[in-house]
Amino acid sequence: MPYINIKITKEGVTTEQKARLIKGATDLLVDVLGKNPATTVVVIDEVETDNWGIAGETVTVRRQVGQ
């Protein structure tokens, strides 16, 4: 049973976009690895930008300074 975990920052991703991510990730495993879509699990974790860091700064701070 394949398990795919997608982590994104929590910034207004729509239900439709999430559905497309789930479908696309599932289709990728079917196409590339021949996995059964009925047993492929996809989980999307939305992380607050204060809880995601890059280069020693939170994404919140980086966005404020335009990085």
N, C-alpha and C positions, 0 to 999 in steps of 0.2 A: 504494500500500500504506500505509494509515494506521498510525501508530505512536503508541501511548498509553503514557506513562510516569507511573506512580503512585508517589509518594514518601510513605512513612509512617514514623513512629517504630517502632523495633523493640521491641515491648512485647506479645509473646504473641499475635499475630494467628494464628488457626488456618488450616489448609489449606483448610477449608471456606469461611471468610471470604474468603480470597484467591481461591478459585474463583468466589465470588459477585461479587467486584469485577471479575474478568476478564470474566465473562459479562455483567455489567451495563454495563461500559464498552463492550464490543463491541456489545451491543444498542443502546446510545445512538447510536453512530455509524451503525448500520444504520437506526434509526428517524429520526434527524434529518437525516443527510446522504446516506442511501441507499448507504452503503458496503457492500462485499462482506465478510461475516464471515470468509470463508475466507482473506482476505488482510489481515485486521486483526490487528496485533501488539500485545499488552499486556505491559508489563514492570512488575513491582512491585519497587521498591527499598526495603529496610528499613534505616533509618538509626539508628544508636545515638543515644540521647538526648544523650550528650556531644558529638555531632557536629552537633547541630541547635540553632540559636540563635534566640531571639526577644527583641527589645528589649534586646539586649546581654548576655543571659544564656543559658546552655544550658538545654535543656528539663529536664535532670536537676536543676539548681538550682531552676528554677521549680516543679517538682513537689514538691521538698523543702519549699519555703516555702508551698505550697498555691495557687499561681497557675495 
